[in-house]
Amino acid sequence: LSEERRKEIVKIAAKYTEDCKISIRNIRREGMDKIKLDEKNKELSKDESFQNSEDLQSLTNRFIEKIDTLFAEKEKDILKV
């Protein structure tokens, strides 16, 4: 592959990476909405709601970090001659 084509492939991979991150953030938003609704309906206490929100955010951060790591590795692999 030419250098130009490799850079083009990296751009495509970056787009897929960003789409994946957006999907994860949408799932997080849905989870947060569910937690807030459960708290409003008195199914969760404020402490449980806070803890669940923290856990969900931690999980989201972990997966986004993993996606970034995988993309960085793949980018190096693609650009390697």
CORGIFEN-V841694 format. One record per residue. N is the residue number from 1. RES is the residue in one letter. SS is DSSP state (@ for helix, = for strand, . for the rest). PSI is psi in degrees with one decimal (NA if undefined). D_FIRST is the distance of its C-alpha to the first C-alpha in whole Angstrom. Layout:
# CORGIFEN-V841694
n = {N	N}
res = {RES	RES}
ss = {SS	SS}
psi = {PSI	PSI}
d_first = {D_FIRST	D_FIRST}
This chain:
# CORGIFEN-V841694
n = {1	2	3	4	5	6	7	8	9	10	11	12	13	14	15	16	17	18	19	20	21	22	23	24	25	26	27	28	29	30	31	32	33	34	35	36	37	38	39	40	41	42	43	44	45	46	47	48	49	50	51	52	53	54	55	56	57	58	59	60	61	62	63	64	65	66	67	68	69	70	71	72	73	74	75	76	77	78	79	80	81}
res = {L	S	E	E	R	R	K	E	I	V	K	I	A	A	K	Y	T	E	D	C	K	I	S	I	R	N	I	R	R	E	G	M	D	K	I	K	L	D	E	K	N	K	E	L	S	K	D	E	S	F	Q	N	S	E	D	L	Q	S	L	T	N	R	F	I	E	K	I	D	T	L	F	A	E	K	E	K	D	I	L	K	V}
ss = {.	.	@	@	@	@	@	@	@	@	@	@	@	@	@	@	@	@	@	@	@	@	@	@	@	@	@	@	@	@	@	@	@	@	@	@	@	@	@	@	.	.	.	.	.	@	@	@	@	@	@	@	@	@	@	@	@	@	@	@	@	@	@	@	@	@	@	@	@	@	@	@	@	@	@	@	@	@	@	.	.}
psi = {144.3	162.9	-39.2	-43.7	-39.3	-42.4	-36.2	-41.7	-38.4	-40.3	-40.5	-43.2	-37.9	-37.8	-45.4	-38.2	-46.1	-39.7	-40.0	-43.3	-40.5	-41.9	-42.7	-41.9	-36.2	-40.0	-41.4	-44.6	-43.0	-41.1	-42.7	-40.1	-40.9	-41.9	-45.4	-40.0	-42.7	-38.2	-42.6	-38.0	8.8	23.9	-20.1	144.5	169.8	-39.4	-44.3	-40.9	-45.8	-45.4	-42.9	-39.0	-43.3	-43.2	-43.2	-42.1	-40.4	-43.8	-43.1	-47.4	-40.5	-43.7	-37.1	-38.8	-40.9	-41.2	-44.0	-41.6	-46.0	-40.6	-43.3	-41.8	-44.0	-38.2	-45.5	-43.5	-43.0	-42.2	-14.3	134.4	NA}
d_first = {0	4	7	8	6	6	10	11	10	12	15	15	16	18	20	20	22	24	25	26	28	30	31	32	34	36	37	38	40	41	43	44	46	47	49	50	52	53	55	56	58	59	57	56	57	56	55	53	51	50	49	47	46	45	43	41	40	39	37	35	34	33	31	29	29	27	25	24	24	21	19	19	18	15	14	14	12	9	10	10	8}
